[in-house]
Amino acid sequence: MISVEEALDLVLESGLPLLETETLYINQCLYRCLANDIQATINLPKFRESSMDGFALCLHKSSLYSIVDEVKAGDSKNPILKPGECVRIFTGAVVPDTANAVIMQEKTHRKGNNLEVKIAVKEGQSIRPVGSQVKKDSYPLQKGHVLNAPGLAFLQSLGISKVEVVRLPKVSIILTGNELIAQNEELSRGKIYESNSILLKSALYKQGIEVQDIFFSEDNLETTIEFVNKALSNSDVIIISGGISVGDYDFVKEALKRLDIKEIFYKVRQKPGKPLFFGIKEDKFIFALPGNPGSTLTTFYVYVLPLLLKLKGSKTKGLVRLSVPISHDFSSNEPRALFLKASVESNAVTILDRQDSSMLVSFSKANALVYIREQIKSIRKGDLVETLILPNPI
């Protein structure tokens, strides 16, 4: 059995970014990683731009100005102003070449075409200079950058319609357990509704990854071998849920052994998720996660996600980790490392009730995991604790 840190290092050392890339329209690239640096082919803004509604002034010594024209956003006009003249202007409009400041309309008094400026005005005030956001020929986004919604909008504002991105890893899921039934089946004695498929699919969707296949395996060796073999044929990463412990009906580890999957590690000194398997066959990666939903999702976030991010070309190594003050005292007699469902609010973190690995209700309310390292027995209110921030649900 190995430590959390040893296990995570082994996962990250095993994976390299996928070499294959594809060129896609930017509306297909949400959560995708850039395969190359992006070069700006234009200045942004391309022209001197007004940052507010008001008046563009050709400054002089008096506070009185004559209004000679109007410039709206989208206009191409360039009125020539003399000192003491101004134009009515709107946010995003081109500032005339002869104007050297913009004053917001609330700081003026207008009467007809005469304008009185009520405050001192500095040269360049409220004007966005050419290239103040991005200079032409610069490289504002680098290889490995994950494109979020603002990133896509930024590319579009540069006039870029297609980009080269790293291919997404292909992921298949295998769910094991004779007790699992679908939602449309009658819930008889000893059966439970299967929930890990939507759990893992949703977590993968947040990374822009669609599942290749989902296999539902009975608790027997032959079926388990069959489905793992099928998943190996078309997947980069295989996630198996359940059947990895040491019970009489846990066949996953034996199936992986018979398929010549090289074991990198099995069992981690942690709770939840002690019976965690990670292995490799050629260029395929196999995770066998505990079947309890809380364990499944925790081990996905801590171990599977970092590998997926690396494969898709991201420089991020997993969930964001912060040191956050804890809102209460905490004690435990558990010698293993703990990952505890928690809520971060008002600059403090609270460990939630119902930490059992079978319980999803607390996970559904959590926005973080508190990581407590091995052998830590007690924590005082106000102490900083290592906190993993879960992906934003929005």
Backbone torsions as a table, in degrees:
resi	resn	phi	psi	omega
1	MET	NA	137.6	-175.9
2	ILE	-119.1	169.8	-178.7
3	SER	-81.0	166.5	176.0
4	VAL	-57.8	-47.0	-177.2
5	GLU	-64.0	-41.5	178.2
6	GLU	-62.9	-43.8	-179.0
7	ALA	-63.0	-45.8	-178.5
8	LEU	-65.4	-39.1	177.0
9	ASP	-61.1	-42.2	179.3
10	LEU	-63.6	-38.1	177.7
11	VAL	-63.8	-48.9	-175.6
12	LEU	-69.8	-32.4	178.2
13	GLU	-70.6	-22.7	-174.3
14	SER	-82.0	-27.4	-172.7
15	GLY	-102.8	143.5	173.1
16	LEU	-123.8	152.5	176.7
17	PRO	-56.3	139.5	176.3
18	LEU	-60.6	137.8	-175.9
19	LEU	-80.4	-23.2	-176.3
20	GLU	-75.2	138.8	177.2
21	THR	-126.9	168.1	175.5
22	GLU	-148.6	149.0	179.3
23	THR	-102.3	122.6	-174.0
24	LEU	-130.9	156.6	169.3
25	TYR	-64.4	147.5	-172.2
26	ILE	-64.3	-25.4	178.1
27	ASN	-71.5	-3.0	175.1
28	GLN	-103.9	5.8	-166.9
29	CYS	-111.4	15.5	178.0
30	LEU	-61.2	129.3	-179.1
31	TYR	68.7	11.9	176.9
32	ARG	-89.8	156.8	-177.9
33	CYS	-103.4	133.1	179.6
34	LEU	-64.6	136.3	177.5
35	ALA	-87.5	-16.8	-179.1
36	ASN	-143.0	162.8	171.5
37	ASP	-65.2	146.8	177.9
38	ILE	-99.4	124.5	177.5
39	GLN	-99.7	132.2	177.5
40	ALA	-78.4	126.7	179.6
41	THR	-95.1	-4.2	177.4
42	ILE	-139.7	160.9	167.4
43	ASN	-74.8	149.4	176.5
44	LEU	-135.8	114.3	-4.2
45	PRO	-68.3	158.8	-177.9
46	LYS	-79.6	-19.4	-178.7
47	PHE	-136.9	164.9	173.4
48	ARG	-64.7	128.1	-167.2
49	GLU	-124.4	136.9	176.3
50	SER	-75.0	134.1	-179.5
51	SER	-93.2	3.2	-179.9
52	MET	-161.4	166.7	171.5
53	ASP	-77.2	134.0	-179.7
54	GLY	170.7	-132.2	-176.9
55	PHE	-138.3	132.5	175.6
56	ALA	-91.3	122.3	-170.5
57	LEU	-107.8	143.6	162.0
58	CYS	-99.3	101.4	-166.7
59	LEU	-61.4	145.5	169.5
60	HIS	-147.5	-172.7	-170.7
61	LYS	-78.4	-18.7	-177.9
62	SER	-91.9	162.8	175.4
63	SER	-93.1	2.9	-179.2
64	LEU	-103.2	137.0	-177.6
65	TYR	-136.4	155.9	174.3
66	SER	-104.5	129.6	179.2
67	ILE	-87.1	119.6	-173.3
68	VAL	-113.9	-10.5	-176.8
69	ASP	-168.0	-177.8	179.0
70	GLU	-140.2	138.6	177.9
71	VAL	-128.5	118.1	178.7
72	LYS	-99.0	162.9	173.0
73	ALA	-59.0	129.4	-178.8
74	GLY	98.1	-16.1	176.8
75	ASP	-69.9	146.3	176.7
76	SER	-105.6	0.8	-176.7
77	LYS	-65.6	153.4	-178.8
78	ASN	-139.5	72.3	-176.8
79	PRO	-61.9	142.0	178.4
80	ILE	-88.0	120.3	-177.6
81	LEU	-106.6	143.3	172.3
82	LYS	-99.8	158.2	175.7
83	PRO	-51.5	130.5	-178.2
84	GLY	93.6	-1.1	176.6
85	GLU	-107.0	158.5	179.9
86	CYS	-151.4	168.7	174.1
87	VAL	-128.9	146.4	170.4
88	ARG	-67.5	134.3	-176.3
89	ILE	-140.0	156.7	-176.9
90	PHE	-127.0	158.1	-177.3
91	THR	-54.5	130.2	178.6
92	GLY	88.5	-4.9	-179.4
93	ALA	-79.6	157.5	176.7
94	VAL	-71.8	126.7	176.2
95	VAL	-79.2	127.1	179.0
96	PRO	-54.2	146.2	-177.7
97	ASP	-57.8	-30.2	-176.1
98	THR	-91.3	-0.1	174.2
99	ALA	-90.7	142.7	-178.8
100	ASN	-126.1	12.3	174.1
101	ALA	-167.3	156.8	173.5
102	VAL	-124.9	133.9	177.8
103	ILE	-113.1	133.0	179.7
104	MET	-67.4	145.6	-171.7
105	GLN	-62.7	-27.3	-179.0
106	GLU	-67.7	-16.9	-178.9
107	LYS	-101.4	22.9	-179.4
108	THR	-134.1	166.9	171.3
109	HIS	-131.1	121.6	-176.9
110	ARG	-108.6	137.8	172.3
111	LYS	-139.0	103.6	-175.5
112	GLY	65.0	-125.2	178.7
113	ASN	-100.1	16.2	177.2
114	ASN	-107.5	140.6	-176.3
115	LEU	-130.9	132.9	172.2
116	GLU	-111.2	126.9	178.0
117	VAL	-92.9	126.4	-170.9
118	LYS	-91.0	-12.3	-177.9
119	ILE	-130.9	164.0	175.2
120	ALA	-68.1	141.1	-177.0
121	VAL	-119.7	132.9	178.1
122	LYS	-98.2	147.5	177.4
123	GLU	-61.6	134.2	-178.9
124	GLY	86.6	-2.8	-176.8
125	GLN	-60.7	132.4	174.7
126	SER	58.6	28.9	173.9
127	ILE	-117.9	124.5	174.7
128	ARG	-84.0	115.4	-177.0
129	PRO	-67.5	158.5	174.5
130	VAL	-57.7	130.0	177.7
131	GLY	72.0	14.9	-178.0
132	SER	-68.8	-24.6	174.3
133	GLN	-89.7	-48.1	-179.1
134	VAL	-146.9	134.4	176.0
135	LYS	-88.8	142.0	175.0
136	LYS	-56.9	140.1	179.5
137	ASP	74.1	2.8	173.7
138	SER	-82.2	172.4	-179.0
139	TYR	-120.8	84.6	-173.6
140	PRO	-72.8	-27.4	178.6
141	LEU	-122.9	133.6	-174.7
142	GLN	-105.5	161.9	175.0
143	LYS	-51.1	134.4	-179.3
144	GLY	93.6	-7.5	178.7
145	HIS	-69.5	133.3	177.9
146	VAL	-87.2	125.6	-176.1
147	LEU	-83.7	111.0	171.8
148	ASN	-96.5	-174.6	-177.1
149	ALA	-60.2	-46.5	176.3
150	PRO	-61.6	-33.7	178.1
151	GLY	-63.9	-41.4	177.6
152	LEU	-65.2	-41.7	178.6
153	ALA	-63.9	-38.3	178.0
154	PHE	-61.9	-45.5	177.7
155	LEU	-59.9	-41.9	-179.6
156	GLN	-65.0	-36.2	179.1
157	SER	-67.8	-20.8	175.2
158	LEU	-86.5	-2.1	-178.6
159	GLY	82.3	15.8	-179.3
160	ILE	-91.7	124.8	-177.2
161	SER	-105.5	-24.4	179.9
162	LYS	-133.3	148.3	174.8
163	VAL	-140.4	158.4	176.3
164	GLU	-93.6	126.3	-177.9
165	VAL	-126.9	158.3	176.3
166	VAL	-72.6	138.5	177.6
167	ARG	-59.8	141.4	176.9
168	LEU	-73.5	143.8	174.0
169	PRO	-64.5	143.4	176.8
170	LYS	-90.9	125.9	-173.0
171	VAL	-123.4	133.1	171.4
172	SER	-119.2	150.9	-178.2
173	ILE	-119.3	135.7	173.7
174	ILE	-121.3	122.4	180.0
175	LEU	-108.6	129.6	-177.9
176	THR	-117.0	152.3	174.9
177	GLY	138.6	119.1	177.3
178	ASN	-66.8	-19.3	-176.3
179	GLU	-81.6	-10.1	-172.4
180	LEU	-85.7	134.6	174.6
181	ILE	-133.5	160.7	178.5
182	ALA	-79.0	163.6	-176.1
183	GLN	-65.3	-23.4	-178.1
184	ASN	-88.3	3.6	178.3
185	GLU	-98.8	156.7	179.4
186	GLU	-72.9	133.9	-177.5
187	LEU	-83.6	91.5	-178.5
188	SER	-92.1	173.9	-176.7
189	ARG	-57.7	131.0	177.5
190	GLY	87.1	-5.4	-178.8
191	LYS	-104.0	154.7	174.8
192	ILE	-136.2	151.8	176.2
193	TYR	-70.9	131.2	178.6
194	GLU	-69.7	131.8	-178.6
195	SER	-130.7	-12.3	-175.0
196	ASN	-71.7	-20.8	178.7
197	SER	-65.4	-50.0	179.8
198	ILE	-70.1	-30.4	177.2
199	LEU	-60.1	-52.0	-177.5
200	LEU	-73.8	-39.4	177.6
201	LYS	-59.3	-41.8	-179.2
202	SER	-67.5	-41.5	178.4
203	ALA	-64.1	-38.2	177.5
204	LEU	-70.2	-37.7	179.5
205	TYR	-59.6	-36.6	178.2
206	LYS	-63.1	-18.6	177.2
207	GLN	-100.1	8.1	-179.6
208	GLY	77.9	14.4	-175.1
209	ILE	-105.4	125.5	174.3
210	GLU	-97.2	141.6	-177.5
211	VAL	-74.6	133.4	176.8
212	GLN	-67.6	-56.4	-177.7
213	ASP	-145.4	151.4	169.4
214	ILE	-123.7	123.4	-179.8
215	PHE	-112.2	137.5	176.6
216	PHE	-110.0	112.6	-173.4
217	SER	-109.1	136.5	170.2
218	GLU	-72.1	163.5	-179.9
219	ASP	-80.7	72.2	170.3
220	ASN	-146.9	154.2	-170.3
221	LEU	-65.6	-44.6	-175.1
222	GLU	-63.2	-45.6	179.9
223	THR	-65.1	-39.9	179.1
224	THR	-62.1	-45.2	178.1
225	ILE	-60.7	-43.8	-178.9
226	GLU	-58.7	-47.3	-176.2
227	PHE	-73.4	-36.9	176.2
228	VAL	-63.3	-40.7	179.1
229	ASN	-62.2	-42.4	177.9
230	LYS	-63.2	-43.3	-179.2
231	ALA	-64.8	-37.3	179.0
232	LEU	-61.8	-27.4	-175.0
233	SER	-73.7	-20.8	-174.9
234	ASN	-140.2	19.6	-175.8
235	SER	-131.4	150.3	170.2
236	ASP	-88.3	-35.5	-177.8
237	VAL	-130.9	133.8	176.5
238	ILE	-117.3	128.1	177.0
239	ILE	-112.6	117.4	177.9
240	ILE	-106.4	132.6	-179.8
241	SER	-114.3	117.7	177.2
242	GLY	91.8	165.6	174.5
243	GLY	74.4	15.8	-174.9
244	ILE	-108.8	3.0	178.5
245	SER	-86.0	-153.3	-172.9
246	VAL	-117.6	21.8	178.6
247	GLY	-73.4	167.5	-179.1
248	ASP	-63.9	-21.4	-177.8
249	TYR	-114.3	23.0	175.1
250	ASP	-100.9	103.8	-171.7
251	PHE	-109.0	-0.1	-172.3
252	VAL	-64.2	-46.7	-176.2
253	LYS	-62.7	-40.8	177.8
254	GLU	-65.9	-39.5	177.6
255	ALA	-62.0	-43.0	179.5
256	LEU	-65.2	-37.5	178.0
257	LYS	-63.8	-43.6	-178.4
258	ARG	-68.2	-23.7	178.3
259	LEU	-91.5	12.1	176.2
260	ASP	59.6	37.2	175.0
261	ILE	-84.8	123.3	-177.3
262	LYS	-72.2	122.3	178.5
263	GLU	-77.5	121.7	174.5
264	ILE	-89.9	-43.5	170.0
265	PHE	-158.9	157.2	174.5
266	TYR	-143.9	121.7	-179.6
267	LYS	82.7	130.1	-178.2
268	VAL	-127.9	141.3	-179.8
269	ARG	-75.9	78.4	-175.9
270	GLN	-152.8	159.3	174.3
271	LYS	-141.5	124.0	-2.2
272	PRO	-78.7	170.3	170.5
273	GLY	101.5	24.5	179.6
274	LYS	-58.2	-49.8	-178.1
275	PRO	-81.5	70.3	-178.8
276	LEU	-108.1	131.1	179.8
277	PHE	-116.3	138.3	171.7
278	PHE	-133.9	128.6	-179.6
279	GLY	-145.6	172.1	-176.1
280	ILE	-137.3	141.2	168.0
281	LYS	-134.7	111.3	-174.1
282	GLU	56.4	-116.6	180.0
283	ASP	-105.5	23.2	179.5
284	LYS	-106.9	145.2	-179.3
285	PHE	-118.1	133.4	-175.6
286	ILE	-124.5	123.3	172.4
287	PHE	-112.4	129.8	169.9
288	ALA	-113.0	112.3	-174.3
289	LEU	-102.1	151.6	173.4
290	PRO	-57.6	151.1	-173.7
291	GLY	-82.0	-22.0	177.8
292	ASN	-61.4	132.1	-172.3
293	PRO	-54.3	-41.9	179.4
294	GLY	-63.1	-39.5	177.0
295	SER	-68.3	-41.3	-179.8
296	THR	-58.4	-50.5	-176.2
297	LEU	-70.4	-38.9	178.9
298	THR	-61.5	-49.3	-178.5
299	THR	-69.1	-28.9	173.5
300	PHE	-61.5	-50.9	-176.7
301	TYR	-65.1	-38.3	-173.6
302	VAL	-80.3	-34.1	-172.5
303	TYR	-119.0	-46.0	-175.8
304	VAL	-71.7	-45.8	-177.7
305	LEU	-56.8	-46.9	178.4
306	PRO	-57.2	-38.2	178.2
307	LEU	-67.9	-43.3	179.5
308	LEU	-60.8	-41.7	178.7
309	LEU	-62.2	-40.8	179.4
310	LYS	-66.3	-42.7	179.9
311	LEU	-62.4	-37.8	-177.5
312	LYS	-83.5	3.9	172.3
313	GLY	96.2	4.9	-177.1
314	SER	-77.0	149.1	174.5
315	LYS	-85.6	-10.9	179.7
316	THR	-73.2	140.7	-176.0
317	LYS	-104.5	19.3	178.8
318	GLY	131.7	-157.3	179.7
319	LEU	-63.2	147.6	174.3
320	VAL	-64.0	133.5	179.2
321	ARG	-113.6	127.7	-179.3
322	LEU	-129.0	154.7	170.2
323	SER	-95.9	115.8	-173.1
324	VAL	-125.6	137.6	176.0
325	PRO	-63.7	137.7	177.2
326	ILE	-86.5	143.8	-172.6
327	SER	-86.9	0.7	-174.4
328	HIS	-158.5	165.6	172.7
329	ASP	-70.7	152.9	177.9
330	PHE	-145.1	139.2	174.9
331	SER	-142.3	153.2	-179.1
332	SER	-156.9	145.5	174.4
333	ASN	-98.6	6.5	-178.4
334	GLU	-77.3	120.1	-179.9
335	PRO	-75.0	-21.1	-179.4
336	ARG	-76.6	162.0	172.5
337	ALA	-64.7	148.0	-177.7
338	LEU	-119.5	139.3	166.7
339	PHE	-116.4	112.0	-171.6
340	LEU	-115.0	130.6	178.1
341	LYS	-63.9	134.8	-170.5
342	ALA	-148.8	168.5	177.9
343	SER	-129.1	125.6	175.4
344	VAL	-97.6	123.8	-178.9
345	GLU	-155.0	137.0	177.9
346	SER	54.3	45.5	174.9
347	ASN	62.4	27.1	175.3
348	ALA	-146.0	157.0	-179.5
349	VAL	-117.2	139.0	179.8
350	THR	-121.0	126.3	175.1
351	ILE	-75.8	128.9	-174.3
352	LEU	-82.0	161.9	172.9
353	ASP	-74.2	171.1	174.2
354	ARG	60.8	66.5	-178.2
355	GLN	-90.6	-2.4	-179.3
356	ASP	-55.1	140.4	-173.9
357	SER	-66.5	-14.2	178.2
358	SER	-86.1	-8.9	-170.9
359	MET	-97.5	122.8	177.8
360	LEU	-97.5	-15.8	-174.6
361	VAL	-60.7	-40.2	178.9
362	SER	-71.2	-35.6	178.1
363	PHE	-65.1	-34.4	-179.4
364	SER	-66.9	-20.2	179.3
365	LYS	-101.8	-6.9	-175.3
366	ALA	-83.3	148.1	169.1
367	ASN	-124.1	11.3	-178.8
368	ALA	-160.7	164.2	168.7
369	LEU	-121.3	130.3	172.9
370	VAL	-89.9	126.8	179.2
371	TYR	-102.4	116.8	178.0
372	ILE	-112.3	117.9	-174.4
373	ARG	-69.4	165.0	-177.5
374	GLU	-55.0	144.2	172.1
375	GLN	71.1	4.5	174.7
376	ILE	-82.3	118.5	-173.5
377	LYS	-94.9	-33.1	-175.9
378	SER	-149.0	151.3	178.5
379	ILE	-135.2	137.1	-179.9
380	ARG	-94.3	148.6	175.2
381	LYS	-51.7	132.2	-179.8
382	GLY	94.1	-15.0	176.2
383	ASP	-66.3	147.9	176.3
384	LEU	-79.3	132.0	177.4
385	VAL	-123.4	147.0	179.9
386	GLU	-71.8	124.6	-171.6
387	THR	-128.0	124.2	177.7
388	LEU	-95.7	122.1	-176.2
389	ILE	-87.2	121.7	-179.6
390	LEU	-72.3	154.7	179.7
391	PRO	-54.9	139.6	-179.3
392	ASN	-60.4	129.5	-178.8
393	PRO	-70.4	-16.1	-175.9
394	ILE	-78.5	NA	NA
